[in-house]
Amino acid sequence: MTNIVRIEITQVDLTPKVKRTDAIQSFVTQETPMVRIVCADGAEGTGYTYTIGTGGSSVVALLRDHLCPRLLGRDAAEVELIWKELFFHTHATAVGAITSLALAAIDTALWDLRCRRAGLPLHIMAGGAQRQVPVYNTEGGWLHLEPQALVEQTLQAKADGFRGAKIKVGRPHVSEDVARLAAVRAAVGNGFEIMVDANQAFTVGEAIRRARHYTDLDLAWFEEPLPAEDIDGHARLSQSTTLPIAIGESLYHPSHFREYLQRGACSIVQADVARIGGITPWLKVAHLAETFNMPICPHFLMELHVGLCAAVPNAAWVEYIPQLDDITTSRIVIRDGYAIPSADPGLGIAWDRKAIRDRAVAAAVVE
């Protein structure tokens, strides 16, 4: 029987291994709500979602009180139907971050279960378009670092085989950003990609100004230059610069991406599987971007995104930023600068159940 009989909800908090700062915030804790779905025949799947320090308890409450009880007795194979019904059940709180994050925990668990039942890894079950995807490093480049530290970190990333690295921008004056980026470019040479990320810090005018100063540094992209809700501003910026404009980690529904793409407001899509509401809508966004001849380069959650990137033909990069090491026994495989998707059935994540139990800050069972 594929009917769902039990759902376990757990939250684990994970501390970054290094200090992470950007133009608007510090990343101090990854709150990680998890959902484990069990069917009558014993088949199961585990999914998860995350915050960067606030809202985890709200996600757990939404799962426990409103979403997971509606899963009992449902056919776990009806992934698309379940997602749509849960989305409309939460219509009063959608589209929004908390609802999308909660939906993602359930949807990724259902996909894990679906893949395991079929005996297939995620990248094959969801499309099987690529065997490997280039990987760039984001566990460095933070805004508080001075030029020499940035140079040392980026040279190490290059030596480690990464094909690119992300640098945070948004220092008080553009000259400070340029000094940091120029030092890194001079050190790594022209064949190594540099991505920059402003984390939505700028006004339209300031973003246009900074883009002009960044242009000669041959950057792979200019990420989140403006608040995500400012589509018109992104369109104006895109029309004023040759730098690729990357957006998406702070968008919560495929229709938001459609608006950006139709307006010519971006040239790289960075859908985040947790913030978009799960694998089901993530795949829609990836294929939508494909119809506009644009790449998808997802934000964060590399352990999940490596399989999804290999599933679609237009995924150009996987972002390397480890966060699950303390609660998993698997590790992302990188060869010659490429991320290799797991061949194991499921999402490709081997959870350490004891570590999860020991670190749990919240737990509930729905049955």
Secondary structure, DSSP 8 states (H G I E B T S, - for coil): --BEEEEEEEEEEE--SS--B-SS-B---EEEEEEEEEETTS-EEEEE--BSSSSHHHHHHHIIIIIGGGGTT-BTT-HHHHHHHHHHHTGGG-SSHHHHHHHHHHHHHHHHHHHHHHT-BHHHHTT---S-EEEEE-SS--TT--HHHHHHHHHHHHHTT-SEEEEE---SSHHHHHHHHHHHHHHH-TTSEEEEE-TT---HHHHHHHHHHHGGG--SEEE--S-TT-HHHHHHHHHH-SS-EEE-TT--SHHHHHHHHHHT--SEE---TTTTTSHHHHHHHHHHHHHTT--B---S-HHHHHHHHHHSTTB--EEE----GGGBS---EEETTEEE---SSBSS--B-HHHHHHHEEEEEEE-
